[in-house]
Amino acid sequence: MDSKNRLSKTPYLALPCCLMLLISACQSPSAVTDYDINKDFSSITEFSQGPSQQGIKNDDLTDQRLTAAIARQLQAKGLSLSDNTQSGSHVVVSHFLTTHTKQNNPSFNIGFGTGRISSGSSVGVGVNTSIPVSGRETVEVRVTIDFHQQGKLVWRGYDTFDAKGSDSPQKRQQDIDAAVANILSQYPPGQKGE
């Protein structure tokens, strides 16, 4: 009887496990990094933030959000803010954004076709049209963070998120914080996720 009860509960236990596997399989890796494999990142203990010459010109609010989020994450990792750029334990951190407009145009397709069979051959004509369902625009924002040491790029990470013009300042801050946290969770190289 005891083994019978366990077997009858098996489907109830298997369903949550299967759902968790399905959900984790559908999640795509977010942050991507690259780095100098010859660099000893354990020696880096200080950072400063500098301007980037790449990407689009950030508006001041976005730049402030990114700068603050990066500083919070690096300080939480034990790095100190410093202006001593000549030190071997110092990196200059810069960030930039790139954007790509994505069209969210789900559509409903209708196909028409005819066919005729005569003397063993067939002729067909097809017409296809799309009827747009909605036309909201979404911008994919890519946040890139670079670490330079003595003028040389030694580490780069990036992540993306979707943004809309109607997003609140709180939503924008959350998206930036999440992207920066995802990127810097990969620093230093060799930690969890690398």
KEVEXZA-773508 format. One record per residue: residue number from 1; residue in three letters; x, y negated, z negated of N, C-alpha, C, CB in turn. Coordinates in Angstrom, 3 decimals, m for minus. Atoms other than C-alpha are relative to their C-alpha. Last residue first. Glycine has a CB too. Example, Ala and Ser with C-alpha at 12.3 -4.5 7.8 and 13.67 -1.06 7.14 Angstrom:
BEGIN
i:aa:neast:nnorth:nup:caeast:canorth:caup:ceast:cnorth:cup:cbeast:cbnorth:cbup
2:SER:m0.820:1.190:0.060:13.670:1.060:m7.140:m0.770:m1.090:m0.730:0.414:m0.462:1.415
1:ALA:0.890:1.190:0.000:12.300:4.500:m7.800:0.900:m1.200:0.000:m0.992:m0.027:m1.246
END
This chain:
BEGIN
i:aa:neast:nnorth:nup:caeast:canorth:caup:ceast:cnorth:cup:cbeast:cbnorth:cbup
194:GLU:m1.040:0.194:m1.005:32.099:m32.109:16.647:0.382:1.308:0.617:1.221:m0.667:m0.599
193:GLY:0.570:0.499:m1.241:28.763:m31.789:14.827:1.024:m0.180:1.109:m0.685:m1.294:m0.252
192:LYS:1.250:m0.654:m0.401:30.257:m31.430:11.346:m0.552:m0.667:1.259:m1.047:m0.057:m1.149
191:GLN:1.004:m0.166:1.038:33.709:m33.015:11.205:m1.207:0.686:0.586:m0.389:m1.351:m0.622
190:GLY:m0.237:m1.231:0.750:36.508:m32.355:13.662:m0.952:0.199:m1.141:1.380:0.019:m0.519
189:PRO:0.131:m1.248:m0.751:36.592:m35.885:15.002:0.334:1.208:m0.872:0.906:m0.024:1.233
188:PRO:m1.117:m0.294:m0.902:36.230:m38.644:12.407:m0.203:1.334:0.721:1.323:0.021:m0.780
187:TYR:m1.311:0.532:0.349:33.585:m39.650:13.283:0.322:0.324:m1.438:0.059:m1.510:0.231
186:GLN:m1.000:m0.776:m0.731:30.719:m37.643:14.803:1.429:m0.474:m0.296:m0.273:m0.084:1.496
185:SER:m0.008:m1.306:0.673:28.255:m38.985:12.217:1.027:0.924:0.652:m1.410:0.648:0.044
184:LEU:m1.073:m0.054:0.995:29.357:m42.348:13.629:m0.049:1.258:m0.858:m0.066:m1.215:m0.889
183:ILE:m1.327:0.122:m0.612:27.275:m41.902:16.763:1.090:0.231:m1.044:0.172:m1.390:0.655
182:ASN:m0.251:m1.188:m0.833:24.154:m40.597:15.062:1.400:m0.026:0.597:m1.040:0.097:1.123
181:ALA:m0.214:m1.136:0.909:24.332:m43.290:12.347:0.298:1.276:0.788:m1.237:0.212:m0.903
180:VAL:m1.331:0.175:0.604:24.782:m46.008:15.003:0.312:1.170:m0.941:0.079:m1.350:m0.774
179:ALA:m1.007:m0.236:m1.046:21.790:m44.696:16.979:1.409:m0.102:m0.575:m0.173:m1.008:1.159
178:ALA:m0.023:m1.434:m0.322:19.611:m44.415:13.850:1.061:0.313:1.049:m1.377:0.461:0.499
177:ASP:m0.581:m0.726:1.132:20.506:m47.916:12.630:0.124:1.487:0.300:m0.845:m0.209:m1.257
176:ILE:m1.439:0.284:0.011:19.833:m49.368:16.090:0.686:0.758:m1.126:0.255:m1.510:m0.147
175:ASP:m0.603:m0.662:m1.168:16.436:m47.655:16.349:1.513:m0.206:0.030:m0.628:m0.532:1.303
174:GLN:m0.005:m1.453:0.234:15.475:m48.662:12.801:0.670:0.741:1.147:m1.430:0.520:m0.188
173:GLN:m1.030:m0.270:1.013:16.507:m52.295:13.414:0.101:1.497:m0.265:m0.311:m0.756:m1.315
172:ARG:m1.302:0.186:m0.660:14.469:m52.391:16.642:1.143:0.310:m0.964:0.136:m1.445:0.536
171:LYS:m0.194:m1.176:m0.869:11.465:m50.922:14.811:1.351:m0.095:0.709:m1.153:0.115:1.047
170:GLN:m0.276:m1.138:0.886:11.778:m53.574:12.064:0.261:1.264:0.821:m1.182:0.231:m0.978
169:PRO:m1.386:0.094:0.462:12.060:m56.354:14.676:0.383:1.163:m0.912:0.215:m1.316:m0.730
168:SER:m0.181:0.971:1.082:8.789:m55.085:16.184:1.483:m0.098:m0.366:m0.843:0.398:m1.245
167:ASP:m0.508:m0.545:1.265:8.776:m53.285:19.523:0.191:m1.114:m1.021:1.331:0.752:0.225
166:SER:0.960:0.237:1.078:6.607:m54.992:22.182:0.469:0.556:m1.346:m1.335:0.613:0.361
165:GLY:0.006:1.414:0.342:9.468:m55.293:24.648:m0.925:m0.320:m1.169:m0.403:m0.810:1.199
164:LYS:1.015:0.740:m0.750:9.806:m51.529:24.577:0.063:m1.451:m0.448:m1.438:0.600:m0.216
163:ALA:0.526:1.219:0.602:12.790:m49.484:23.514:m1.044:m0.617:0.924:1.140:m1.010:m0.288
162:ASP:0.958:0.704:m0.837:14.013:m45.957:24.173:m0.550:m1.199:m0.759:m1.142:0.939:0.443
161:PHE:1.361:m0.007:0.522:17.139:m44.716:22.444:m0.877:m0.787:0.960:m0.064:m0.599:m1.443
160:THR:1.039:0.771:m0.664:20.623:m43.787:23.537:m1.304:0.061:m0.787:m0.215:0.510:1.425
159:ASP:1.316:m0.613:0.179:23.841:m42.667:21.882:m1.020:m0.902:0.684:m0.346:0.203:m1.529
158:TYR:1.201:0.713:m0.432:27.501:m43.417:22.389:m1.241:0.838:m0.249:0.097:m0.372:1.483
157:GLY:1.230:m0.746:0.196:30.892:m42.608:20.948:m1.173:m0.800:0.521:m0.199:0.348:m1.475
156:ARG:1.211:0.616:m0.562:34.403:m43.653:21.805:m1.176:0.914:m0.284:0.145:m0.260:1.541
155:TRP:1.243:m0.730:0.280:37.730:m42.993:20.058:m1.162:m0.768:0.607:m0.210:0.201:m1.537
154:VAL:m0.308:m1.291:0.626:41.415:m43.884:20.652:m1.267:0.819:m0.291:0.780:m0.223:m1.298
153:LEU:1.237:m0.660:0.392:41.202:m46.815:23.101:0.338:1.379:m0.573:m0.979:0.121:1.210
152:LYS:0.279:m1.252:m0.701:44.621:m48.492:23.096:m1.308:0.602:m0.531:1.182:1.005:m0.171
151:GLY:0.362:0.214:m1.396:45.265:m52.155:22.238:m0.382:1.242:0.779:1.109:m0.645:0.681
150:GLN:m1.109:0.667:m0.676:47.092:m51.466:18.968:m0.237:m0.073:1.513:1.318:0.733:m0.294
149:GLN:m1.116:0.158:0.912:44.320:m49.115:17.868:1.180:m0.513:0.811:0.343:1.342:m0.732
148:HIS:m1.290:0.290:m0.622:40.979:m49.361:19.568:1.053:m0.112:m1.094:m0.061:m1.309:0.852
147:PHE:m1.053:0.246:0.988:37.758:m47.726:18.357:1.297:m0.194:0.780:0.120:1.191:m1.048
146:ASP:m1.393:m0.308:m0.337:34.790:m48.021:20.722:0.915:m0.306:m1.179:0.448:m0.796:1.243
145:ILE:m0.923:0.505:1.017:31.054:m47.888:19.947:1.401:0.490:0.357:m0.418:0.471:m1.447
144:THR:m1.338:m0.583:m0.060:28.535:m47.526:22.767:0.875:m0.670:m1.053:0.622:m0.158:1.423
143:VAL:m0.918:0.676:0.912:24.798:m48.113:22.351:1.338:0.735:0.074:m0.564:m0.031:m1.479
142:ARG:m1.165:m0.817:0.363:22.693:m47.022:25.317:0.939:m0.861:m0.839:0.736:0.558:1.277
141:VAL:m1.132:0.785:0.491:19.237:m48.563:25.590:1.107:0.965:m0.411:m0.419:m0.923:m1.200
140:GLU:m0.912:m0.877:0.716:16.589:m46.860:27.721:1.243:m0.822:m0.352:0.370:1.273:0.856
139:VAL:m1.420:0.212:m0.265:14.005:m49.480:28.605:0.790:1.002:m0.828:0.433:m1.469:m0.328
138:THR:m0.849:m0.295:1.140:10.349:m48.511:28.828:1.444:m0.215:0.423:m0.228:1.453:m0.522
137:GLU:m1.441:m0.063:m0.212:7.795:m49.953:31.225:0.730:0.271:m1.306:0.505:m1.299:0.625
136:ARG:m0.795:0.635:1.058:4.087:m49.224:31.105:1.476:0.224:0.236:m0.398:0.538:m1.378
135:GLY:m1.263:0.553:m0.491:2.433:m48.419:34.442:0.786:m0.719:m1.071:m0.258:m0.940:1.133
134:SER:m0.365:1.188:0.776:m0.531:m46.146:33.760:1.359:m0.481:0.480:0.022:0.302:m1.538
133:VAL:0.879:m0.029:1.153:m2.453:m43.440:35.645:0.294:m1.199:m0.896:0.163:1.321:m0.780
132:PRO:m0.625:0.311:1.281:m0.935:m44.018:39.074:m1.032:m0.020:m1.126:0.724:m1.346:0.077
131:ILE:0.819:1.039:0.598:m2.754:m42.206:41.890:0.611:m0.312:m1.354:m1.507:0.438:m0.126
130:SER:m0.130:0.145:1.452:m0.341:m40.256:44.009:m0.879:m1.145:m0.463:1.478:m0.243:m0.414
129:THR:m0.004:1.376:0.481:m1.166:m39.061:47.530:0.119:0.004:m1.511:m1.276:m0.755:0.447
128:ASN:m0.162:0.086:1.443:m0.470:m35.871:49.433:0.013:m1.468:m0.386:1.301:0.719:m0.472
127:VAL:m0.095:1.395:0.411:m1.624:m34.951:52.935:0.108:m0.011:m1.509:m1.229:m0.845:0.495
126:GLY:0.168:0.316:1.415:m1.134:m31.568:54.543:0.181:m1.482:m0.254:0.982:0.794:m0.843
125:VAL:m0.238:1.417:0.216:m1.608:m30.245:58.093:m0.227:m0.263:m1.482:m0.932:m0.897:0.901
124:GLY:0.479:0.608:1.243:m1.356:m26.613:58.999:0.364:m1.466:m0.061:0.572:0.727:m1.211
123:VAL:m0.374:1.404:0.005:m1.104:m24.608:62.243:m0.549:m0.593:m1.284:m0.542:m0.759:1.270
122:SER:0.817:0.896:0.810:m1.176:m20.865:62.333:0.559:m1.407:0.074:m0.063:0.481:m1.464
121:SER:m0.775:1.140:0.485:m0.042:m18.214:64.775:m0.917:m0.900:m0.824:0.642:m0.794:1.187
120:GLY:m1.111:m0.379:0.855:m1.335:m14.676:65.427:0.851:m1.166:m0.474:0.856:0.963:0.714
119:SER:m0.998:m0.767:m0.755:m3.498:m15.641:68.411:1.234:0.303:m0.837:0.407:m0.757:1.257
118:SER:0.462:m0.473:m1.303:m5.378:m18.187:66.362:1.153:0.675:0.701:m0.567:m1.161:0.862
117:ILE:m0.688:m1.188:m0.470:m5.143:m19.108:62.682:m0.596:0.378:1.345:m0.115:1.171:m1.025
116:ARG:0.718:m0.664:m1.082:m6.027:m22.571:61.653:0.841:1.179:0.449:m0.293:m0.979:1.189
115:GLY:m0.769:m1.019:m0.683:m5.104:m24.368:58.496:m0.841:0.649:1.077:0.511:1.045:m0.984
114:THR:0.849:m0.816:m0.872:m6.173:m27.444:56.674:0.893:1.025:0.656:m0.756:m0.871:1.074
113:GLY:m0.639:m0.805:m1.021:m4.681:m29.286:53.746:m1.022:0.739:0.841:0.960:0.978:m0.631
112:PHE:0.997:m0.479:m0.953:m5.433:m31.943:51.221:0.723:0.826:1.036:m0.787:m1.178:0.664
111:GLY:m0.487:m0.517:m1.270:m3.323:m32.596:48.133:m1.157:0.483:0.855:1.001:1.132:m0.227
110:ILE:1.058:m0.700:m0.719:m4.176:m34.809:45.204:0.593:0.463:1.317:m1.263:m0.914:0.224
109:ASN:m0.212:m0.282:m1.417:m1.566:m35.895:42.706:m1.167:0.777:0.577:1.298:0.775:0.207
108:PHE:0.863:m1.126:m0.314:m2.359:m37.556:39.381:0.130:0.219:1.493:m1.500:m0.255:m0.433
107:SER:0.912:0.106:m1.133:0.344:m39.822:38.178:m0.773:1.291:0.179:0.764:m0.343:1.279
106:PRO:0.618:m1.290:m0.224:2.311:m40.538:35.053:m0.980:m0.149:1.153:m0.708:0.527:m1.286
105:ASN:1.144:m0.033:m0.893:4.151:m43.748:35.660:m0.511:1.417:0.166:0.361:m0.591:1.351
104:ASN:0.879:m1.036:0.543:6.495:m44.402:32.796:m1.262:0.001:0.835:m0.322:m0.240:m1.521
103:GLN:1.416:0.175:m0.302:9.094:m46.318:34.746:m0.765:1.174:m0.577:m0.242:m0.124:1.531
102:LYS:0.669:m1.244:m0.397:12.490:m46.305:33.088:m1.470:m0.324:0.274:0.141:1.114:m1.115
101:THR:1.458:0.053:0.055:14.589:m49.435:32.958:m0.572:1.302:0.537:m0.544:m1.207:0.803
100:HIS:0.546:m0.561:m1.224:18.246:m48.748:32.220:m1.517:m0.008:m0.137:0.549:1.449:0.271
99:THR:1.423:m0.320:m0.051:20.227:m50.612:29.617:m0.375:0.537:1.367:m0.844:m1.232:m0.335
98:THR:0.404:m0.055:m1.396:23.858:m50.898:28.583:m1.475:0.401:m0.018:0.893:1.019:0.850
97:LEU:1.244:m0.619:m0.439:24.933:m52.060:25.181:m0.043:0.077:1.513:m1.209:m0.776:m0.528
96:PHE:0.698:0.636:m1.111:28.294:m52.845:23.653:m1.230:0.819:0.361:0.932:m0.155:1.225
95:HIS:1.217:m0.670:m0.432:30.316:m52.208:20.542:m0.584:m0.732:1.203:m1.030:0.069:m1.151
94:SER:0.861:0.856:m0.821:33.787:m52.986:19.291:m1.221:0.809:0.417:0.766:m0.547:1.255
93:VAL:1.232:m0.645:m0.461:35.835:m51.522:16.466:m0.793:m1.017:0.813:m0.850:0.546:m1.205
92:VAL:0.917:1.080:m0.358:39.422:m52.597:15.924:m1.202:0.675:0.656:0.683:m1.077:0.966
91:VAL:0.618:m0.052:m1.329:41.278:m49.824:14.144:m0.869:m1.238:0.178:m0.844:1.308:0.188
90:HIS:1.072:0.936:m0.358:43.745:m50.033:11.248:m0.535:0.278:1.404:0.503:m1.449:m0.091
89:SER:1.217:m0.606:0.545:45.914:m47.352:9.584:m1.242:m0.824:0.344:0.120:0.152:m1.517
88:GLY:0.232:m1.286:m0.659:48.962:m48.151:11.703:m1.259:0.695:m0.493:1.185:0.905:m0.210
87:SER:m0.201:m1.186:0.829:48.738:m51.740:10.478:m0.301:1.259:0.803:m0.887:m0.059:m1.260
86:GLN:m1.302:m0.587:m0.317:49.074:m54.482:13.076:0.292:1.265:m0.795:1.087:m1.007:m0.251
85:THR:0.062:m0.797:m1.225:45.346:m55.334:13.003:1.322:0.667:0.370:m0.446:m0.864:1.134
84:ASN:m1.381:m0.399:m0.231:45.455:m56.481:9.364:0.083:0.919:1.229:0.578:0.709:m1.253
83:ASP:m0.465:0.718:m1.195:42.052:m58.218:9.407:1.422:0.377:0.387:m0.081:m1.496:m0.226
82:SER:m1.302:0.658:0.123:40.454:m55.760:6.994:0.330:m0.712:1.307:1.113:1.027:m0.362
81:LEU:m0.035:1.101:m0.955:37.081:m54.091:6.284:1.288:m0.786:m0.232:m1.261:m0.920:m0.142
80:SER:0.065:1.358:0.543:37.752:m50.911:4.356:0.056:m1.016:1.126:1.147:m0.248:m1.001
79:LEU:m0.887:0.946:m0.674:36.991:m47.381:5.554:m0.237:m1.390:m0.568:m0.227:0.012:1.539
78:GLY:m1.209:0.309:0.766:35.457:m44.990:3.006:0.975:m0.923:0.694:0.697:1.248:m0.336
77:LYS:m0.986:m1.050:m0.265:32.831:m43.279:5.193:1.334:m0.279:m0.700:0.225:0.139:1.506
76:ALA:0.507:m1.201:0.675:30.127:m45.488:3.638:0.942:1.182:0.204:m1.405:0.354:0.516
75:GLN:m0.310:0.172:1.422:32.268:m48.448:4.730:m0.512:1.188:m0.808:m0.611:m1.310:m0.534
74:LEU:m1.443:m0.211:0.182:32.139:m47.151:8.295:0.410:m0.162:m1.460:0.795:m0.976:0.872
73:GLN:m0.345:m1.413:m0.223:28.353:m46.744:8.230:1.483:0.265:m0.242:m0.372:0.419:1.427
72:ARG:0.571:m0.838:1.076:27.645:m50.138:6.667:0.428:1.457:0.143:m1.538:m0.091:0.006
71:ALA:m0.753:0.268:1.235:30.053:m51.950:9.030:m0.516:0.874:m1.145:m0.103:m1.499:m0.385
70:ILE:m1.322:m0.629:m0.138:28.491:m50.284:12.088:0.806:m0.184:m1.283:0.772:m0.595:1.209
69:ALA:0.197:m1.457:0.083:24.952:m51.207:10.981:1.336:0.739:0.079:m0.936:0.483:1.130
68:ALA:0.291:m0.367:1.391:25.978:m54.825:10.271:m0.152:1.517:m0.152:m1.281:m0.708:m0.483
67:THR:m1.185:0.272:0.816:27.641:m55.305:13.670:m0.218:0.453:m1.440:0.345:m1.498:0.037
66:LEU:m1.025:m1.006:m0.309:24.756:m53.640:15.510:1.231:m0.169:m0.882:0.403:m0.085:1.476
65:ARG:0.489:m1.306:0.475:22.073:m55.739:13.795:1.050:1.081:0.217:m1.310:0.387:0.721
64:GLN:m0.070:m0.001:1.462:24.060:m58.953:14.273:m0.444:1.344:m0.570:m0.863:m1.128:m0.578
63:ASP:m1.412:m0.048:0.364:24.586:m58.179:17.965:0.173:0.038:m1.517:0.743:m1.204:0.588
62:THR:m0.439:m1.381:m0.240:20.894:m57.425:18.398:1.456:0.165:m0.409:m0.187:0.386:1.488
61:LEU:0.632:m0.852:1.012:19.987:m60.745:16.766:0.429:1.457:0.160:m1.530:m0.110:0.089
60:ASP:m0.614:0.163:1.318:22.544:m62.702:18.811:m0.604:0.918:m1.059:m0.130:m1.430:m0.447
59:ASP:0.542:1.202:0.624:21.431:m61.343:22.164:0.536:m0.037:m1.429:m1.585:m0.016:0.032
58:ASN:1.013:m0.225:1.027:23.880:m58.825:23.484:m0.602:m1.332:m0.414:0.601:0.732:m1.225
57:LYS:m0.142:0.967:1.100:25.684:m59.699:26.705:m1.145:0.259:m0.974:m0.014:m1.505:0.525
56:ILE:0.743:1.239:m0.165:25.530:m56.542:28.813:0.263:m0.912:m1.186:m1.507:0.277:0.151
55:GLY:1.430:m0.020:0.269:28.159:m53.843:28.883:m0.653:m1.342:0.245:m0.252:0.429:m1.412
54:GLN:0.812:m0.878:m0.833:31.915:m54.307:28.656:m1.477:m0.172:m0.327:0.421:1.463:m0.188
53:GLN:0.083:0.624:m1.316:34.265:m57.026:27.414:m0.895:0.805:0.933:1.394:m0.150:0.608
52:SER:m0.205:m0.920:m1.116:33.767:m56.041:23.803:m0.152:m0.774:1.297:m0.999:1.195:m0.057
51:PRO:0.924:0.072:m1.131:34.223:m58.394:20.880:0.347:1.033:1.067:0.013:m1.402:0.607
50:GLY:m0.392:0.943:m1.033:36.043:m57.361:17.728:m0.987:0.021:1.152:1.403:0.310:0.501
49:GLN:0.862:m0.058:m1.171:35.176:m55.693:14.458:0.391:m1.093:0.970:m1.479:m0.131:m0.395
48:SER:0.565:1.334:m0.220:37.775:m54.915:11.842:m0.861:0.129:1.242:1.128:m1.126:0.166
47:PHE:0.570:0.388:m1.282:38.735:m51.560:10.434:m0.328:m1.491:m0.003:m1.262:0.831:0.309
46:GLU:0.450:1.388:m0.100:40.840:m49.943:7.730:m0.616:m0.248:1.374:1.174:m0.979:m0.254
45:THR:0.689:0.378:1.236:41.549:m46.383:6.527:m0.591:m1.401:0.052:0.948:0.096:m1.164
44:ILE:0.734:1.255:m0.179:42.769:m44.580:9.645:m0.817:m0.288:m1.254:m0.921:0.065:1.253
43:SER:m0.834:1.127:0.423:45.399:m41.964:8.732:m0.731:m1.344:0.123:1.281:m0.034:0.828
42:SER:0.000:0.052:1.461:42.858:m39.115:8.834:0.835:m1.172:m0.518:0.531:1.316:m0.576
41:PHE:1.042:0.910:0.483:42.291:m39.928:12.502:m0.054:m0.069:m1.527:m1.353:0.434:0.537
40:ASP:0.305:m0.475:1.354:45.589:m38.371:13.569:m0.994:m0.982:m0.626:1.313:0.128:m0.880
39:LYS:0.102:0.991:1.071:45.550:m39.125:17.291:m0.359:0.673:m1.315:m1.044:m1.072:0.351
38:ASN:m1.289:0.086:0.689:46.789:m36.515:19.773:m0.019:m0.960:m1.185:1.069:m0.426:0.971
37:ILE:m0.229:m1.237:0.762:43.293:m35.496:20.888:1.324:m0.007:m0.763:m0.033:1.192:0.936
36:ASP:m1.391:m0.367:m0.267:42.504:m39.086:21.894:0.325:1.214:m0.872:0.990:m1.206:m0.291
35:TYR:m1.074:0.565:0.813:38.740:m39.277:21.651:1.351:0.510:0.457:m0.212:0.329:m1.472
34:ASP:m1.257:m0.380:m0.643:35.396:m38.635:23.303:1.102:m0.681:m0.801:0.041:m0.414:1.542
33:THR:m1.266:0.648:0.350:31.954:m38.715:21.747:1.141:0.507:0.872:0.327:0.233:m1.474
32:VAL:m1.090:m0.585:m0.786:28.325:m38.044:22.652:1.276:m0.751:m0.362:m0.291:m0.074:1.553
31:ALA:m1.265:0.728:m0.081:25.427:m38.700:20.289:1.053:0.796:0.771:0.515:m0.326:m1.405
30:SER:0.120:1.418:m0.281:22.028:m37.221:21.087:1.360:m0.665:0.163:m0.776:m0.680:m1.100
29:PRO:m1.032:0.658:0.791:21.994:m33.481:21.500:m0.005:m1.483:0.336:1.402:0.628:0.262
28:SER:m1.244:0.123:m0.743:18.657:m32.498:22.960:1.046:m0.670:m0.886:m0.212:m0.804:1.312
27:GLN:m0.721:1.222:0.314:15.871:m31.223:20.785:1.309:m0.031:0.767:0.254:m0.116:m1.513
26:CYS:0.439:1.093:m0.858:13.745:m28.592:22.495:0.752:m1.296:m0.269:m1.476:m0.228:m0.177
25:ALA:m0.476:m0.255:m1.360:15.651:m25.658:20.993:m0.367:m1.146:0.935:m0.578:1.314:0.531
24:SER:m1.443:0.269:m0.047:15.187:m27.062:17.476:0.559:0.230:1.396:0.743:0.881:m1.010
23:ILE:m0.243:1.428:0.178:11.420:m27.273:17.977:1.491:m0.310:0.096:m0.557:m0.476:m1.348
22:LEU:0.455:0.694:m1.199:11.176:m23.767:19.394:0.284:m1.487:m0.094:m1.489:0.237:0.223
21:LEU:m0.945:m0.297:m1.074:13.283:m22.274:16.612:m0.367:m0.752:1.270:0.047:1.504:0.274
20:MET:m1.237:0.727:0.307:11.194:m24.043:13.973:1.048:0.241:1.087:0.553:0.429:m1.379
19:LEU:0.206:1.427:m0.253:7.978:m22.835:15.619:1.266:m0.803:m0.263:m1.139:m0.532:m0.863
18:CYS:0.013:0.193:m1.454:9.248:m19.246:15.742:m0.182:m1.478:0.352:m1.121:0.841:0.645
17:CYS:m1.384:m0.187:m0.486:10.137:m19.331:12.044:0.083:m0.246:1.499:0.509:1.424:m0.327
16:PRO:m0.812:1.182:0.320:6.748:m20.834:11.141:1.447:0.115:0.501:0.003:m0.226:m1.503
15:LEU:0.466:1.179:m0.713:4.957:m18.075:13.128:0.793:m1.252:m0.375:m1.471:m0.219:m0.276
14:ALA:m0.688:0.114:m1.284:7.063:m15.188:11.822:m0.402:m1.274:0.737:m0.297:1.219:0.867
13:LEU:m1.363:0.466:0.232:5.950:m15.627:8.218:0.738:m0.235:1.311:0.763:1.004:m0.853
12:TYR:0.089:1.319:0.615:2.253:m15.417:9.019:1.384:m0.584:m0.282:m0.806:0.078:m1.291
11:PRO:0.323:1.013:m1.016:2.857:m12.556:11.449:m0.067:m1.410:m0.581:m1.325:0.335:0.666
10:THR:m1.094:0.273:m0.924:4.726:m10.625:8.709:m0.371:m1.020:1.069:0.441:1.277:0.655
9:LYS:m0.429:1.382:0.180:1.949:m10.909:6.113:1.101:m0.399:0.986:0.485:m0.208:m1.422
8:SER:1.108:0.873:m0.381:0.191:m7.720:7.288:0.363:m1.471:m0.152:m1.229:0.316:m0.836
7:LEU:0.160:0.003:m1.450:3.482:m5.846:7.243:m1.123:m0.925:0.430:m0.263:1.407:0.507
6:ARG:m1.126:0.738:m0.585:4.174:m6.841:3.644:m0.123:m0.084:1.506:1.325:0.657:m0.374
5:ASN:0.216:1.420:0.253:0.701:m5.757:2.582:1.128:m0.847:0.590:m0.120:m0.256:m1.502
4:LYS:1.075:0.420:m0.883:1.169:m2.354:4.246:m0.282:m1.494:m0.171:m1.268:0.822:m0.274
3:SER:m0.601:0.218:m1.317:4.530:m1.902:2.537:m1.051:m0.453:0.999:0.689:1.276:0.500
2:ASP:m0.873:1.166:0.078:2.827:m2.393:m0.858:0.633:m0.303:1.359:1.091:0.222:m1.056
1:MET:0.820:1.186:0.000:0.000:0.000:0.000:0.866:m1.252:0.000:m0.934:0.003:m1.197
END
